[in-house]
């Protein structure tokens, strides 16, 4: 048990009603999880307002309530604490509750539109191979050294973050690499954490269903770097026009990486093949199993971060050459002389990068067949853009469903089709059923052709009308391609 006043340390308080010296059990922001003597933090969400569940929390045993506005009726024996921002309060309280676990390791945050998962995951792998105890907080999974937990969000909630950081402390973890999303920054989930460094990958069209404008999306990303301390480093991609913008107000030590312009860490692509990249990084050549220009940036960011964290250059290069592609990120298989690629590309920029990479590598004598959809209940403005890119850069395109959620997949596909230019209409097919779309792509493919299935990558489900249905692009591709061999 810990006293309430101790977990409120550094929280901006506006009013207190009751005793803050009470001993509390745990912190919760879901009233259904409250047990006797817990603290309930009322969060205003996009859909649900936790302030509407204060009575439920008290009935379930809450001894203290954290709110942005005090309820009209105050219950006897309950401590009420009014704060400026409940999300911020939750993050700081979570850090205090777990005894500031981020201070006891080197926490590196990776933010940007594309590349976060690849960079964070491969930094984890590289440092593990170098002999360190390492942690990972990513879209795909949470790892505490060798123990794996399932991830549900790009940036988990504050309680989850601090819980796993605390577990990392218990296991002697020295470095933790963490994806930091714009949602996580905006919802203050990273507040109260002590970062040793931040990496900026790039910025392109995404999450405009959540952020009203691109400039707001950009500014939220920048806020992460604004908060970094002098002891931390910022490593940004200056080939992206927003790279230097991220550094404008940061107190951290500033470093840059680039393929096209002058930077602290520079790379040149010497060879770009379907089995990897030959890169020259700061005058040293290294072979990487990762594929494509966009992965050259990822490799360079990993090199720069590892160097800033104290690894020897020769050791970094050796370990870089051993790294394999992350699940669902340009993951490919070859069957019946057909190359099939699965990639998470779910933004216009990411899809363009993947298709341009394939077109750079291929001979142009084979077909490039792309299967792509867009998610429901998300940014609708990117749908025609993605369809435009897919139809312009592919030989054939099949529009299909992704995670339609509560929307009709037919409507999502119709929104996409609006972006196809007249000269590309003949290239396109629309098949609502994703499995059937992938099967059709396999049936259309001839030896030496390339199939790209984009949008879901590592995801092993489809979300349709509130239900999650088992669905793995890679396994389904593999199944249909094997059938062709019979």
N, C-alpha and C positions, 0 to 999 in steps of 0.2 A: 504494500500500500504506500502511496505517496501523497503528500499534502497538496491540495489544489493550488495554493499560492506558489508552490515551487514549479508547477508545470505552466503557470501563467507568466513566468519570468520573460520579459521582453515583449509580451503581448500588449498592444495599444488598447488600454481600457478606457471606457467612457463612463461607466457606472457599475457599482457593485452593491448588490442587496443580499445581505447574509454573511456567513462566515467563510472566509477563504482558507482557514486552517483545518478544514475538514479533510479526512483521509479518503482518497478515492481509489476505486479499483482500476478501471480502464477508461479509455476515451473512445467514444463511438459517435458517428454521424448518421447512423441508421438506427432509428428508434426501436426497430425489431430486434436488434442485437443487444440492447441495453439489459444489464443485470444489476443486482443490488449494489449501490454505492458507486455506480459509474457516472462519468461526465458525458452529457449529450451536447454536441455542437450542432446548432441549427444552421444548415447551409441552404442558401438560396440557389437552387439549380435552375437549369434552363426549362425543365419540365415540372419539377416538384420543389416546393419550398418547405424545408425542414421545420420552419417555425410553425407549420400547421400540425406538427406531430409532437409538440412539447408535452401535451397531456398524456400521450401514449408512452413517451419516454419516462415520465414521472411515475405512471402506473406500473411500468416495468421495473422500477427501482432506482431511477436516476436521482442522485443527491445534489447535482449541480447542473445548471443549464447555461450554455454560452449562446448569446443571441446578438443580432444586430439591432433589434428593437424589442424592448421589454413587453411582455404580454400584459394585458389589462388586469388580469387576475393573477396575483402572486401567491403561491402555495406556501404555507408555514413549513419551516424546516428545510426548505430548498434554497440553495444559493444561486442567485442569478447574476451573471456577469455580462454586461453589454460591451461589445467590442466594435471597432470601426469596420472590420471586415472578417467575417467568419472563416472564410477560406484561409486567410493569412493567419488567423488565430489557431486554426486546426494544425497548420504546418509547423508553427513555432511550438505549440503545445506537444505535438508528436515528437519533435526533436528533443524537447526537455524531458518528456516522459521516458524516452529511451537513452537519456544521458548523452545527447549530442553525438550520436555514433559516427557521423560524417567527419568529425574532427580527428578520428583515430585511424583514418586511411586516406589515401589520395583519390578523391572523387573527380572524375573527368566527365563533363557533360558534352554531348554531341547534338547540335541542333542544325536545322536547315530543312528544306523540302525533301530532298532525295539524299540517300547515302547514309542516313543515321544508323540504320540497323547493321549494314555492312561494316562500317567503321567501328562501331561499338563492339560488335561481336568479334571482329578480327583482331582488335586490340586486346580483348579478353584472351583470345586464343594465343596471340603472340606472346603476351606476358606470362601465360601459363606455360608455354613451351620454354620460356626463358627461366623457369624455375620458381616463379612467384606464386603466392596464394592470391587468387583474383576473384572478383565478383562482377556480375553483369545484370543490368536492369534494362531489358529491351522489349520491343514489340512481340518478339517471338517467344522469349523465355526469360526467366530470372534464374541466375546461377549463383550459388554460394560455394565457391571453389568447385567441387565436383557434383554437388547436389543441385538438381534441376527442379524448378517450380514453374507452373504454367502462368504465362502473362495474359492479362485481359485488356490492358490499355498501353499505348505508347509510353505515357508517363503515368505510373500507378498513382493512387491517392497518397496523401502525405503519411497516413498511418502505415500503409503497406511499405512505402519507401523506407521509413525509419525502422520498421520492424525487421526488414531484411538487411539493412545496414547494420543494425544491432547484432543480427545473427552472424554477419560477416566479421564483426569485431570478435565475437565468441570463437570464431574459427581462424582468427589470425590473418584475415585478408588484408593485403597491403594496398592494392589498387582496385578501384571499382569503376567500370565504364557504363555510362547511363545515357540512353536516348532522352532528349529533352524536347517535347513537342510544344507547339504554340499554345495548345489547349492547357497543357500542364503549367506553362509560364503564366498564362492569363488567369488561371484559376489558383494561382499562388502555391501550387503543389511543391515547388522547389524552394519556397521560402524557408529560412532557418537552416538550410544545408550549407556546408562549407566546401566549396568547390576548389580543387587545386588547379583546374584548367577548363577551358571551354573551346570547342571546335565548331566552326561555322562551315557548312558544306556549300550551300547554294540556296537561292530563293526563286521559286516559280509559282505558277498558278495552282493554288490548293487551299482548301478549308475556307473558301469564301462563303460557305453556308454558315460558318460560325463567326468569322471575322467579316465585318461589313464591307471593308475595302482592302485592296492589296497593301496600301500604306499602313493600315492598322495591323495587318498580319506581319509586315516587316518590322514595325515598331515594337510589337510584342516580342519578336525574336531578339531585337536589339536590347530589350530590357534585361535579358539574361546576362549579356555582357556588361551592361551598365552596373550590375550588382556584384560583379566579380571583384574580390579584394586585390590589394597590391601584391600579395604573395602568390597569386594565381597567374596563369598565362592564358592568352587568347590566341588561337591559331585559326586564321580565316583564309578562305579562298578568294584571292583578289582578281581572279579571272571573272568572277561574278561581280557585277557593278555594285552590289550591296555589301561586298566584303569589307571595304574600308569604312562604310557607314556604321557597321557593327562596332568598330573600334573607337568611334568618335568620343564617347564619354567614359570609356572604361578606365579604371585605375590599374588594371592588370598589365602584365608585361605583354607587349604586342609582337606577334609573329605572323608571317604570311606564307602562303604556298600558291603555286600557279604552274600552268603548263605553257601559257602564252606570254606572260609579262614577267618583269623582274620581281623576285620574291626571295624571302629567306630560304625557302625550300622550293627548288625548281626541278621539274622533270621533263624529259623529252621522250616521246614514243619512237622507238627505233623499229619495232616490229609489232604488228597488230594482227593476230591470227585467231582462229576459232579455238585453239588450245591454249591461248594465253597472250601475254604482252612482254616484250623486251623493252625495259625502261632504262633511261640514264637519269639517275637521281643525284644531283649535286656532284657530277663527274664520276659516279660509280654506276656500273651496269648491273641490273638485276632482272631475272626472269620471274614473272608472276603468272600463276595459273588463272588469275582473274582475267576477264575478257572485256575489251572495249574502252573507248576514251573516258567514259564516265568512271570506270573502275581505275583508270590511271590516276584520277583525282583522289579516289578513295585510298589507293595504295600510298600516294604522296602524303595525304593527311595522317595516315597511320605511321609512316616513317617519321614525320615531323613531331607528332605527339610522343612517340617512343624516344626520340632524341631529346626532347624537352624534359622527359621524365627520367633521363639519366642512363639509358641503355647505350652501349657502344655501337658505333655506326656499322662496323663489320658484322656484329651480332644481329643487328636489326635487319640488314640485307639478307643474311642467311635465313632468318626466320620468315621474312617476307616471301621468300621463294618457296616456302613450304605451305603457305596458307591456301586453303581451298575456298571455293565460292560458298556463300551463305545460302541456306535452304530457301528456295524460291526466288533467288536473285541470280538471274542469268544461269539457271540450272538446266543442263541439257543432257539429252540421251540420243544415241544414234541407233536406229533399228531399220533393217531393210533398206539401208543406204539413205534413209530420211533422217535429217537432223531436227529434233524437236526441242524447243526451248520454253521453259516456264519462267516468267518474270513478274514481279510484284508491281510493275509499272502501272500506276493508277492515276497519274497526273499527265497533262499534255507534254510537259517537259521530259518526264521520265520515259514516256512512250516514244517520243521523238529520239531520245538518246539511244534507246535499245534498238529501234529500227534503223537508225543511221549507222550504228555499230555493225549490225548484221549486213547492211548494204555495203559497208566499207570492206568487209571480209569476204563476202560472196563474189562469185565470178560474173554474176548477172545472167548466166545461162540457165539458171534454175529459178523456179518460182519461190516467192516468199509469201506464205499463207498466214495471215494474222487472224486470230480469234480474240475479240475484245468486247467488253461490256463496260457499263458504268454503274456505280452503286446508287441505290435508291435512298431517298431522304437525305441527300447530301448535295453539295454544290452542283446545281444544274447547268451553270454557265460553261463548265468544262466539257460537257457531253458533246456538243457539235465540234469543239476544238479537237477532241481526241479522235473523233470519227474522221475529221478532215486530215489529220496527220496519218492515221492508219491507212486511209484510202490512197493518199498521195505517195506513201513510202512503201506500200506493199503491192504484190502482183494480184493477190486476191484477199478479200477481207470478209470475215463472217462476224456480224454484229450479234451479240447474244446477251444473256443476263449475267450479272455479276452477283452482288448481294442486293436484290431488289427491295428487301425490307418490306415496308408497308405500301410501296408504290407498285403499279402494274408494270411488269417488265416491257410490255408492248409499248407503253408510253415513253419509257426511258430510251428504248431503241429508236422510236420515232424522233425524240429530241436529238439523238446522235445523228440520224440520217440527214437532218437539216443542215449539217455541216459538210456534207459530201458535195464536192464540186461536180458539175454536170459531166465533165470528161471522165470522171472516175466511177460513175454509177454502175457501169457494166461489171466492174470488179467486185461489187458488193452482194452479199447474201445476208438475210436476217433469219436467224433460227433462235427462237426464244429459249428452248431447252439447252442448257450449257453442255450437258453430256452429248447430246445429239450434234451440237455445233462442233465439238472437238472430234467426234467420230467422222463427221463430214469432212473436216480438214484433213484427217488421216486418209480418207478414201480418195480425196482429190489429189493428194500428194503423190508425186512420181519419184523414183530414185534420184537422189542428189538435191531434192527440194528441201526447203526449210519451213518448219511450222513454228510460229510464235503464239503461245497462249499467255495473254497478258492480263494483269489486273488483280489476281488473287495470290499468286506466288506461294508463300508458305502456309496460307490459310487452308484448313482441312474441312471447311464447311461452307454451305451457302445459307444465308439468312433470308428466309421468306416468310412474311406475315408473322413475325415474332418467333418463328421456330428456326432452330439451327439443324440443318440436314447435312449428314456426312458427305463431303465432296472434296476430293484431292486432285487438282489438275494434273499433277505429275503422274500419279498412279493411273488415272484414267487414260492419259496419253500413252503410257507404257502398255496398258492393257490392249488398246486398239492397235497400236503399232505391232505388237506381238501377233495379233490376229491376222494382220496382213502377211506375216511371214509364213503362215500355215498354208 
